[in-house]
Amino acid sequence: MRIILSFLFSILCLGLHGGDFDGLKGQIDIAGGTAHIPVLKDAAKNVMKDNGEISISIAGGGSGVGVQKVGAGLVDIGTTGRKLSDKEREKYPLLSYAFAVDGIAVVVHPSNSVDFLTKAQVREIFSGAITNWKEVGGEDRAIHLYGRDDASGTREVFTKKVASSADRGVVVVTSNGAMSGAVASDRSAIGYLSIGFIDERVMGVALDGVEPTQENAINGKYPVVRKLYMHTQPSPDLLTTAFIDYVMGPEVAPIIKKHGYIPTCK
């Protein structure tokens, strides 16, 4: 699996050598999925540091918002943590660029003794069939569910691949960062977020015996993976094109890795 993925990524990356910003100036507006923000902020800082007449703004809002805004021409780049849906493609003729691979992890409070679950157990937890941690080997304590809003690509992938009812009966948070903070403050919590956002505040739960690490995501062992995308109008301007090439090129690959993702271009 690793060899196949590496081969495919190599094909996708042919011809991408980083953006050329010489002589360019202007504004790039980006909005959408929150998983992308740390990478794109660092990339934008590098570009603006070396190019005083370029300004780049980055906002969240979720994958659905990213598609809507770039489709309506309100931003130059819309970001999503999933592929465009068939309905979105019919409505907006966008170009899509996958720049990183990410896994989505089930997370709990670090004090929780439950550090592994099956996908079936997670489905039962989010459906309400399992309501107490003692039912899965933990303490006698009610389970508190946390999820994402319906604009979230993280939620869409999680509900598709793990728990189809994960958008009901939960405390809704608006970003990966907010999810991390919410779970970190609640000993009874269970939620889900991008593997790149796992830190000492939350504990990633092994799913069907596989630890939620990016290494396991890229080698095919971890089952809940997705790509992170940038999307533009069919004919982006030179500045936007240069930034897309930069993010997809070798200079940003270390930034992507630093934030816990796997670059599609190395």
BAGUTOR-472815 format. One record per residue (C-alpha): residue number from 1; residue in one letter; x, y, z. Coordinates in nm, 4 decimals. Example, Ala and Ser with C-alpha at 12.3 -4.5 7.8 and 13.67 -1.06 7.14 Angstrom:
% residues 2
<r resi="1" resn="a" c1="1.2300" c2="-0.4500" c3="0.7800"/>
<r resi="2" resn="s" c1="1.3670" c2="-0.1060" c3="0.7140"/>
This chain:
% residues 266
<r resi="1" resn="m" c1="0.0000" c2="0.0000" c3="0.0000"/>
<r resi="2" resn="r" c1="0.2801" c2="0.2423" c3="0.0900"/>
<r resi="3" resn="i" c1="0.4511" c2="0.1808" c3="-0.2485"/>
<r resi="4" resn="i" c1="0.1276" c2="0.2340" c3="-0.4424"/>
<r resi="5" resn="l" c1="0.0476" c2="0.5579" c3="-0.2589"/>
<r resi="6" resn="s" c1="0.4006" c2="0.6894" c3="-0.3049"/>
<r resi="7" resn="f" c1="0.3823" c2="0.6138" c3="-0.6778"/>
<r resi="8" resn="l" c1="0.0493" c2="0.7922" c3="-0.7135"/>
<r resi="9" resn="f" c1="0.1752" c2="1.0933" c3="-0.5194"/>
<r resi="10" resn="s" c1="0.4826" c2="1.1095" c3="-0.7426"/>
<r resi="11" resn="i" c1="0.2617" c2="1.1249" c3="-1.0520"/>
<r resi="12" resn="l" c1="0.0492" c2="1.4015" c3="-0.9002"/>
<r resi="13" resn="c" c1="0.3564" c2="1.6038" c3="-0.8124"/>
<r resi="14" resn="l" c1="0.5281" c2="1.5978" c3="-1.1513"/>
<r resi="15" resn="g" c1="0.6020" c2="1.9509" c3="-1.2576"/>
<r resi="16" resn="l" c1="0.5376" c2="2.1092" c3="-0.9184"/>
<r resi="17" resn="h" c1="0.8479" c2="2.2862" c3="-0.7938"/>
<r resi="18" resn="g" c1="0.7036" c2="2.5508" c3="-0.5633"/>
<r resi="19" resn="g" c1="0.5434" c2="2.8838" c3="-0.6450"/>
<r resi="20" resn="d" c1="0.7235" c2="3.1620" c3="-0.8289"/>
<r resi="21" resn="f" c1="0.6121" c2="3.4947" c3="-0.6809"/>
<r resi="22" resn="d" c1="0.8565" c2="3.7225" c3="-0.8669"/>
<r resi="23" resn="g" c1="0.6813" c2="4.0389" c3="-0.9791"/>
<r resi="24" resn="l" c1="0.3478" c2="3.9356" c3="-0.8271"/>
<r resi="25" resn="k" c1="0.1418" c2="4.1421" c3="-0.5856"/>
<r resi="26" resn="g" c1="-0.2099" c2="4.1483" c3="-0.4496"/>
<r resi="27" resn="q" c1="-0.4422" c2="3.9677" c3="-0.2092"/>
<r resi="28" resn="i" c1="-0.5288" c2="3.5971" c3="-0.1710"/>
<r resi="29" resn="d" c1="-0.8347" c2="3.5132" c3="0.0384"/>
<r resi="30" resn="i" c1="-0.8746" c2="3.1568" c3="0.1686"/>
<r resi="31" resn="a" c1="-1.1602" c2="3.0020" c3="0.3685"/>
<r resi="32" resn="g" c1="-1.2958" c2="2.6590" c3="0.4567"/>
<r resi="33" resn="g" c1="-1.1825" c2="2.3524" c3="0.6492"/>
<r resi="34" resn="t" c1="-1.0125" c2="2.4133" c3="0.9823"/>
<r resi="35" resn="a" c1="-0.7647" c2="2.1233" c3="0.9524"/>
<r resi="36" resn="h" c1="-0.5845" c2="2.3201" c3="0.6816"/>
<r resi="37" resn="i" c1="-0.5346" c2="2.6403" c3="0.8784"/>
<r resi="38" resn="p" c1="-0.2022" c2="2.5655" c3="1.0578"/>
<r resi="39" resn="v" c1="-0.0320" c2="2.4569" c3="0.7332"/>
<r resi="40" resn="l" c1="-0.1655" c2="2.7390" c3="0.5185"/>
<r resi="41" resn="k" c1="-0.0913" c2="3.0025" c3="0.7835"/>
<r resi="42" resn="d" c1="0.2737" c2="2.8973" c3="0.7992"/>
<r resi="43" resn="a" c1="0.2970" c2="2.8842" c3="0.4197"/>
<r resi="44" resn="a" c1="0.1341" c2="3.2270" c3="0.3918"/>
<r resi="45" resn="k" c1="0.3736" c2="3.3773" c3="0.6484"/>
<r resi="46" resn="n" c1="0.6717" c2="3.2555" c3="0.4442"/>
<r resi="47" resn="v" c1="0.5299" c2="3.4013" c3="0.1239"/>
<r resi="48" resn="m" c1="0.4439" c2="3.7384" c3="0.2791"/>
<r resi="49" resn="k" c1="0.7800" c2="3.7614" c3="0.4562"/>
<r resi="50" resn="d" c1="0.9631" c2="3.7375" c3="0.1246"/>
<r resi="51" resn="n" c1="0.7096" c2="3.9304" c3="-0.0839"/>
<r resi="52" resn="g" c1="0.6053" c2="4.2587" c3="0.0740"/>
<r resi="53" resn="e" c1="0.3309" c2="4.3347" c3="-0.1783"/>
<r resi="54" resn="i" c1="0.1436" c2="4.0081" c3="-0.1266"/>
<r resi="55" resn="s" c1="-0.1216" c2="3.9707" c3="0.1436"/>
<r resi="56" resn="i" c1="-0.2896" c2="3.6397" c3="0.2317"/>
<r resi="57" resn="s" c1="-0.5913" c2="3.6006" c3="0.4616"/>
<r resi="58" resn="i" c1="-0.7041" c2="3.2622" c3="0.5969"/>
<r resi="59" resn="a" c1="-1.0361" c2="3.1849" c3="0.7650"/>
<r resi="60" resn="g" c1="-1.2194" c2="2.8701" c3="0.8738"/>
<r resi="61" resn="g" c1="-1.5897" c2="2.8022" c3="0.8617"/>
<r resi="62" resn="g" c1="-1.5811" c2="2.4369" c3="0.7560"/>
<r resi="63" resn="s" c1="-1.5539" c2="2.2496" c3="0.4288"/>
<r resi="64" resn="g" c1="-1.9038" c2="2.3394" c3="0.3127"/>
<r resi="65" resn="v" c1="-1.8329" c2="2.7069" c3="0.3647"/>
<r resi="66" resn="g" c1="-1.5083" c2="2.6770" c3="0.1704"/>
<r resi="67" resn="v" c1="-1.6882" c2="2.5308" c3="-0.1314"/>
<r resi="68" resn="q" c1="-1.9669" c2="2.7880" c3="-0.1210"/>
<r resi="69" resn="k" c1="-1.7329" c2="3.0845" c3="-0.0901"/>
<r resi="70" resn="v" c1="-1.4917" c2="2.9860" c3="-0.3655"/>
<r resi="71" resn="g" c1="-1.7825" c2="2.8791" c3="-0.5842"/>
<r resi="72" resn="a" c1="-1.9462" c2="3.2201" c3="-0.5410"/>
<r resi="73" resn="g" c1="-1.6182" c2="3.4016" c3="-0.6036"/>
<r resi="74" resn="l" c1="-1.5997" c2="3.5379" c3="-0.2486"/>
<r resi="75" resn="v" c1="-1.2557" c2="3.3848" c3="-0.1881"/>
<r resi="76" resn="d" c1="-0.9733" c2="3.2746" c3="-0.4161"/>
<r resi="77" resn="i" c1="-0.9197" c2="2.9355" c3="-0.2511"/>
<r resi="78" resn="g" c1="-1.1748" c2="2.7216" c3="-0.0705"/>
<r resi="79" resn="t" c1="-1.0466" c2="2.4357" c3="0.1419"/>
<r resi="80" resn="t" c1="-1.2136" c2="2.1061" c3="0.2285"/>
<r resi="81" resn="g" c1="-1.1285" c2="1.7956" c3="0.4280"/>
<r resi="82" resn="r" c1="-1.3078" c2="1.5808" c3="0.1704"/>
<r resi="83" resn="k" c1="-1.3732" c2="1.5529" c3="-0.2025"/>
<r resi="84" resn="l" c1="-1.6365" c2="1.7737" c3="-0.3555"/>
<r resi="85" resn="s" c1="-1.9781" c2="1.6112" c3="-0.3558"/>
<r resi="86" resn="d" c1="-2.1544" c2="1.5372" c3="-0.6829"/>
<r resi="87" resn="k" c1="-2.4016" c2="1.8164" c3="-0.6056"/>
<r resi="88" resn="e" c1="-2.1183" c2="2.0637" c3="-0.5433"/>
<r resi="89" resn="r" c1="-1.9462" c2="1.9670" c3="-0.8689"/>
<r resi="90" resn="e" c1="-2.2700" c2="2.0182" c3="-1.0596"/>
<r resi="91" resn="k" c1="-2.3133" c2="2.3632" c3="-0.9073"/>
<r resi="92" resn="y" c1="-1.9519" c2="2.4829" c3="-0.9166"/>
<r resi="93" resn="p" c1="-1.6946" c2="2.3949" c3="-1.1890"/>
<r resi="94" resn="l" c1="-1.3979" c2="2.4028" c3="-0.9517"/>
<r resi="95" resn="l" c1="-1.0408" c2="2.2786" c3="-0.9814"/>
<r resi="96" resn="s" c1="-0.9269" c2="2.0609" c3="-0.6895"/>
<r resi="97" resn="y" c1="-0.5772" c2="2.0120" c3="-0.5471"/>
<r resi="98" resn="a" c1="-0.5055" c2="1.7448" c3="-0.2807"/>
<r resi="99" resn="f" c1="-0.2010" c2="1.8590" c3="-0.0840"/>
<r resi="100" resn="a" c1="-0.2003" c2="1.6337" c3="0.2242"/>
<r resi="101" resn="v" c1="-0.3262" c2="1.3052" c3="0.3676"/>
<r resi="102" resn="d" c1="-0.4829" c2="1.3071" c3="0.7118"/>
<r resi="103" resn="g" c1="-0.6430" c2="1.0595" c3="0.9482"/>
<r resi="104" resn="i" c1="-0.9441" c2="1.1236" c3="1.1694"/>
<r resi="105" resn="a" c1="-0.9129" c2="0.9965" c3="1.5247"/>
<r resi="106" resn="v" c1="-1.1559" c2="0.9192" c3="1.8038"/>
<r resi="107" resn="v" c1="-1.0354" c2="1.1131" c3="2.1086"/>
<r resi="108" resn="v" c1="-1.1103" c2="1.1095" c3="2.4804"/>
<r resi="109" resn="h" c1="-0.9837" c2="1.2868" c3="2.7918"/>
<r resi="110" resn="p" c1="-0.6271" c2="1.1755" c3="2.8837"/>
<r resi="111" resn="s" c1="-0.7489" c2="1.0448" c3="3.2202"/>
<r resi="112" resn="n" c1="-0.9876" c2="0.7990" c3="3.0532"/>
<r resi="113" resn="s" c1="-0.8807" c2="0.4361" c3="3.0983"/>
<r resi="114" resn="v" c1="-1.0450" c2="0.3383" c3="2.7680"/>
<r resi="115" resn="d" c1="-0.7677" c2="0.3681" c3="2.5106"/>
<r resi="116" resn="f" c1="-0.9043" c2="0.1318" c3="2.2452"/>
<r resi="117" resn="l" c1="-1.2474" c2="0.0727" c3="2.0890"/>
<r resi="118" resn="t" c1="-1.3875" c2="-0.1152" c3="1.7941"/>
<r resi="119" resn="k" c1="-1.5650" c2="0.0681" c3="1.5139"/>
<r resi="120" resn="a" c1="-1.8812" c2="-0.1148" c3="1.6206"/>
<r resi="121" resn="q" c1="-1.8474" c2="0.0224" c3="1.9744"/>
<r resi="122" resn="v" c1="-1.7943" c2="0.3769" c3="1.8443"/>
<r resi="123" resn="r" c1="-2.1057" c2="0.3450" c3="1.6291"/>
<r resi="124" resn="e" c1="-2.3044" c2="0.2266" c3="1.9305"/>
<r resi="125" resn="i" c1="-2.1710" c2="0.5111" c3="2.1447"/>
<r resi="126" resn="f" c1="-2.2700" c2="0.7786" c3="1.8937"/>
<r resi="127" resn="s" c1="-2.6055" c2="0.6129" c3="1.8229"/>
<r resi="128" resn="g" c1="-2.6906" c2="0.6117" c3="2.1938"/>
<r resi="129" resn="a" c1="-2.6883" c2="0.2335" c3="2.2322"/>
<r resi="130" resn="i" c1="-2.3882" c2="0.2644" c3="2.4675"/>
<r resi="131" resn="t" c1="-2.4199" c2="0.5504" c3="2.7167"/>
<r resi="132" resn="n" c1="-2.1797" c2="0.4688" c3="2.9999"/>
<r resi="133" resn="w" c1="-1.8030" c2="0.4214" c3="2.9916"/>
<r resi="134" resn="k" c1="-1.8333" c2="0.1055" c3="3.2076"/>
<r resi="135" resn="e" c1="-1.9992" c2="-0.0676" c3="2.9098"/>
<r resi="136" resn="v" c1="-1.6691" c2="-0.0512" c3="2.7211"/>
<r resi="137" resn="g" c1="-1.4349" c2="-0.1234" c3="3.0120"/>
<r resi="138" resn="g" c1="-1.4125" c2="0.2214" c3="3.1675"/>
<r resi="139" resn="e" c1="-1.5374" c2="0.3903" c3="3.4830"/>
<r resi="140" resn="d" c1="-1.9040" c2="0.4095" c3="3.5794"/>
<r resi="141" resn="r" c1="-1.9622" c2="0.7485" c3="3.4199"/>
<r resi="142" resn="a" c1="-2.2007" c2="0.8775" c3="3.1564"/>
<r resi="143" resn="i" c1="-2.0505" c2="0.9310" c3="2.8108"/>
<r resi="144" resn="h" c1="-2.0642" c2="1.2872" c3="2.6785"/>
<r resi="145" resn="l" c1="-2.0705" c2="1.3105" c3="2.2983"/>
<r resi="146" resn="y" c1="-1.8991" c2="1.5860" c3="2.1013"/>
<r resi="147" resn="g" c1="-1.9269" c2="1.6350" c3="1.7262"/>
<r resi="148" resn="r" c1="-1.8919" c2="1.8838" c3="1.4446"/>
<r resi="149" resn="d" c1="-2.1477" c2="2.0898" c3="1.2528"/>
<r resi="150" resn="d" c1="-2.2828" c2="1.9859" c3="0.9151"/>
<r resi="151" resn="a" c1="-2.0380" c2="2.2108" c3="0.7266"/>
<r resi="152" resn="s" c1="-1.7445" c2="2.0063" c3="0.8562"/>
<r resi="153" resn="g" c1="-1.5497" c2="1.7769" c3="0.6273"/>
<r resi="154" resn="t" c1="-1.4170" c2="1.6006" c3="0.9354"/>
<r resi="155" resn="r" c1="-1.7729" c2="1.5175" c3="1.0420"/>
<r resi="156" resn="e" c1="-1.8686" c2="1.4022" c3="0.6939"/>
<r resi="157" resn="v" c1="-1.5766" c2="1.1596" c3="0.6676"/>
<r resi="158" resn="f" c1="-1.6252" c2="1.0364" c3="1.0252"/>
<r resi="159" resn="t" c1="-1.9963" c2="0.9699" c3="0.9792"/>
<r resi="160" resn="k" c1="-1.9335" c2="0.7966" c3="0.6473"/>
<r resi="161" resn="k" c1="-1.6533" c2="0.5707" c3="0.7666"/>
<r resi="162" resn="v" c1="-1.7235" c2="0.5176" c3="1.1365"/>
<r resi="163" resn="a" c1="-2.0511" c2="0.6318" c3="1.2913"/>
<r resi="164" resn="s" c1="-2.3401" c2="0.7242" c3="1.0655"/>
<r resi="165" resn="s" c1="-2.5326" c2="0.8936" c3="1.3471"/>
<r resi="166" resn="a" c1="-2.2406" c2="1.1030" c3="1.4774"/>
<r resi="167" resn="d" c1="-2.4217" c2="1.4254" c3="1.3863"/>
<r resi="168" resn="r" c1="-2.7119" c2="1.3705" c3="1.6274"/>
<r resi="169" resn="g" c1="-2.7417" c2="1.4103" c3="2.0038"/>
<r resi="170" resn="v" c1="-2.4000" c2="1.5684" c3="2.0485"/>
<r resi="171" resn="v" c1="-2.2496" c2="1.8916" c3="2.1728"/>
<r resi="172" resn="v" c1="-2.1476" c2="2.0622" c3="1.8478"/>
<r resi="173" resn="v" c1="-1.8126" c2="2.2417" c3="1.8173"/>
<r resi="174" resn="t" c1="-1.6947" c2="2.4419" c3="1.5194"/>
<r resi="175" resn="s" c1="-1.3357" c2="2.3331" c3="1.4551"/>
<r resi="176" resn="n" c1="-1.0665" c2="2.0753" c3="1.5257"/>
<r resi="177" resn="g" c1="-0.9115" c2="2.3153" c3="1.7761"/>
<r resi="178" resn="a" c1="-1.2446" c2="2.3646" c3="1.9526"/>
<r resi="179" resn="m" c1="-1.2940" c2="1.9872" c3="1.9641"/>
<r resi="180" resn="s" c1="-0.9546" c2="1.9429" c3="2.1275"/>
<r resi="181" resn="g" c1="-1.0385" c2="2.2060" c3="2.3876"/>
<r resi="182" resn="a" c1="-1.3841" c2="2.0623" c3="2.4586"/>
<r resi="183" resn="v" c1="-1.2623" c2="1.7046" c3="2.5077"/>
<r resi="184" resn="a" c1="-0.9671" c2="1.8253" c3="2.7158"/>
<r resi="185" resn="s" c1="-1.2061" c2="1.9948" c3="2.9592"/>
<r resi="186" resn="d" c1="-1.4478" c2="1.7015" c3="3.0030"/>
<r resi="187" resn="r" c1="-1.3374" c2="1.3723" c3="3.1644"/>
<r resi="188" resn="s" c1="-1.6460" c2="1.1981" c3="3.0230"/>
<r resi="189" resn="a" c1="-1.6026" c2="1.3216" c3="2.6671"/>
<r resi="190" resn="i" c1="-1.5617" c2="1.1405" c3="2.3396"/>
<r resi="191" resn="g" c1="-1.5151" c2="1.3224" c3="2.0097"/>
<r resi="192" resn="y" c1="-1.3268" c2="1.3065" c3="1.6840"/>
<r resi="193" resn="l" c1="-1.0718" c2="1.5265" c3="1.5156"/>
<r resi="194" resn="s" c1="-0.7874" c2="1.5351" c3="1.2679"/>
<r resi="195" resn="i" c1="-0.4894" c2="1.3268" c3="1.3798"/>
<r resi="196" resn="g" c1="-0.2764" c2="1.6345" c3="1.3195"/>
<r resi="197" resn="f" c1="-0.4507" c2="1.8009" c3="1.6163"/>
<r resi="198" resn="i" c1="-0.3764" c2="1.5258" c3="1.8701"/>
<r resi="199" resn="d" c1="-0.1534" c2="1.6610" c3="2.1468"/>
<r resi="200" resn="e" c1="-0.1092" c2="1.6182" c3="2.5216"/>
<r resi="201" resn="r" c1="-0.4555" c2="1.7640" c3="2.5881"/>
<r resi="202" resn="v" c1="-0.6434" c2="1.4688" c3="2.4370"/>
<r resi="203" resn="m" c1="-0.5843" c2="1.0949" c3="2.3937"/>
<r resi="204" resn="g" c1="-0.6261" c2="0.9250" c3="2.0607"/>
<r resi="205" resn="v" c1="-0.8131" c2="0.5947" c3="2.0876"/>
<r resi="206" resn="a" c1="-0.6913" c2="0.2897" c3="1.8967"/>
<r resi="207" resn="l" c1="-0.9609" c2="0.1826" c3="1.6508"/>
<r resi="208" resn="d" c1="-0.9954" c2="-0.1917" c3="1.5908"/>
<r resi="209" resn="g" c1="-0.6510" c2="-0.2305" c3="1.7467"/>
<r resi="210" resn="v" c1="-0.4763" c2="0.0290" c3="1.5273"/>
<r resi="211" resn="e" c1="-0.3248" c2="0.3404" c3="1.6829"/>
<r resi="212" resn="p" c1="-0.4350" c2="0.6721" c3="1.5263"/>
<r resi="213" resn="t" c1="-0.1000" c2="0.7873" c3="1.3884"/>
<r resi="214" resn="q" c1="-0.0204" c2="0.9413" c3="1.0530"/>
<r resi="215" resn="e" c1="0.2236" c2="0.6574" c3="0.9851"/>
<r resi="216" resn="n" c1="-0.0624" c2="0.4113" c3="1.0186"/>
<r resi="217" resn="a" c1="-0.2815" c2="0.6373" c3="0.8073"/>
<r resi="218" resn="i" c1="-0.0383" c2="0.6502" c3="0.5159"/>
<r resi="219" resn="n" c1="0.0548" c2="0.2803" c3="0.5235"/>
<r resi="220" resn="g" c1="-0.3101" c2="0.1786" c3="0.5042"/>
<r resi="221" resn="k" c1="-0.3429" c2="0.0240" c3="0.8517"/>
<r resi="222" resn="y" c1="-0.5569" c2="0.2990" c3="1.0028"/>
<r resi="223" resn="p" c1="-0.9038" c2="0.2871" c3="0.8451"/>
<r resi="224" resn="v" c1="-1.0286" c2="0.6470" c3="0.8741"/>
<r resi="225" resn="v" c1="-0.8318" c2="0.8647" c3="0.6324"/>
<r resi="226" resn="r" c1="-0.9013" c2="1.1522" c3="0.3989"/>
<r resi="227" resn="k" c1="-0.7185" c2="1.4032" c3="0.1829"/>
<r resi="228" resn="l" c1="-0.7035" c2="1.7763" c3="0.2443"/>
<r resi="229" resn="y" c1="-0.7958" c2="1.9822" c3="-0.0620"/>
<r resi="230" resn="m" c1="-0.7677" c2="2.3325" c3="-0.1973"/>
<r resi="231" resn="h" c1="-1.0202" c2="2.4384" c3="-0.4644"/>
<r resi="232" resn="t" c1="-1.0202" c2="2.7287" c3="-0.7083"/>
<r resi="233" resn="q" c1="-1.2239" c2="2.8651" c3="-0.9926"/>
<r resi="234" resn="p" c1="-1.1381" c2="2.7096" c3="-1.3348"/>
<r resi="235" resn="s" c1="-0.8983" c2="2.9916" c3="-1.4274"/>
<r resi="236" resn="p" c1="-0.7251" c2="3.1165" c3="-1.1112"/>
<r resi="237" resn="d" c1="-0.5104" c2="3.4273" c3="-1.1413"/>
<r resi="238" resn="l" c1="-0.1317" c2="3.4096" c3="-1.1448"/>
<r resi="239" resn="l" c1="-0.0938" c2="3.4904" c3="-0.7758"/>
<r resi="240" resn="t" c1="-0.3392" c2="3.2205" c3="-0.6666"/>
<r resi="241" resn="t" c1="-0.1751" c2="2.9720" c3="-0.9016"/>
<r resi="242" resn="a" c1="0.1664" c2="3.0537" c3="-0.7583"/>
<r resi="243" resn="f" c1="0.0407" c2="2.9938" c3="-0.4043"/>
<r resi="244" resn="i" c1="-0.1222" c2="2.6625" c3="-0.5014"/>
<r resi="245" resn="d" c1="0.2055" c2="2.5506" c3="-0.6635"/>
<r resi="246" resn="y" c1="0.3969" c2="2.6606" c3="-0.3537"/>
<r resi="247" resn="v" c1="0.1766" c2="2.4621" c3="-0.1135"/>
<r resi="248" resn="m" c1="0.1902" c2="2.1584" c3="-0.3433"/>
<r resi="249" resn="g" c1="0.5674" c2="2.1807" c3="-0.3834"/>
<r resi="250" resn="p" c1="0.8687" c2="2.0582" c3="-0.1855"/>
<r resi="251" resn="e" c1="0.9182" c2="2.3753" c3="0.0207"/>
<r resi="252" resn="v" c1="0.5920" c2="2.3314" c3="0.2091"/>
<r resi="253" resn="a" c1="0.6238" c2="1.9532" c3="0.2564"/>
<r resi="254" resn="p" c1="0.8186" c2="1.9995" c3="0.5852"/>
<r resi="255" resn="i" c1="0.5477" c2="2.2375" c3="0.7110"/>
<r resi="256" resn="i" c1="0.2784" c2="1.9809" c3="0.6317"/>
<r resi="257" resn="k" c1="0.4753" c2="1.7131" c3="0.8170"/>
<r resi="258" resn="k" c1="0.5361" c2="1.9453" c3="1.1130"/>
<r resi="259" resn="h" c1="0.1620" c2="1.9795" c3="1.1630"/>
<r resi="260" resn="g" c1="0.1092" c2="1.6035" c3="1.1616"/>
<r resi="261" resn="y" c1="-0.0032" c2="1.5464" c3="0.8018"/>
<r resi="262" resn="i" c1="0.1512" c2="1.3607" c3="0.5104"/>
<r resi="263" resn="p" c1="0.2321" c2="1.5744" c3="0.2042"/>
<r resi="264" resn="t" c1="0.1104" c2="1.4391" c3="-0.1276"/>
<r resi="265" resn="c" c1="0.4178" c2="1.5982" c3="-0.2865"/>
<r resi="266" resn="k" c1="0.7584" c2="1.5302" c3="-0.1372"/>
